[in-house]
Amino acid sequence: MNNVKDDFKIDFLDHVAIRVADLQASILWYEKVLGLQKYQLPEWGKFPVFMLAGKSGVALFPISIDNQRTKPSPKNDTIDHFAFNVSQTNFEKAKKRYQILKLDFSIQDHHYFHSIYTKDPDGHTVELTTLVVNPEVFYK
């Protein structure tokens, strides 16, 4: 595509920052539903709170009516969804967990991938996706 000598390569999705109505409720949801680990560093204060699976995850920020920086606005509400990649085995385990937790979810066949979708407490769409073909077929 671009033959610039100093091209760089992205290694993985680091995080997606989302605004949440109740920081504690969202922390508990991401721990319980997705098994993400909480990282809250004292140097950052009360937020952001990172919820990570390895090196990827979401950064939670509170919605604040009083703070212009975090006030709800179209700029803060434009995330359609975010996705975590899982193995086919973990995809099946996630389906079972979602059923046990009685979550509303849907599954879609995207030919190369299968995806399971659910909503977090603030209505953000969270996707788990798994490759169902040989990686060389998709990642050429």
URQUI-V468930 format. One line per field, one symbol per residue. psi: psi as a letter, one per 20 degrees, with the letter a starting at -180 (. if undefined). Layout:
psi = ???
This chain:
psi = fpkphkqrppgrpfrppqpqhogghgghghgggikqppoophhibhqqppoqndjqbqppqqpphhohhjpprhhikjpgrqqpprrhghghhgggghggilqprqpqokfhqqqpprqahjjpppppqppjrphhhgm.
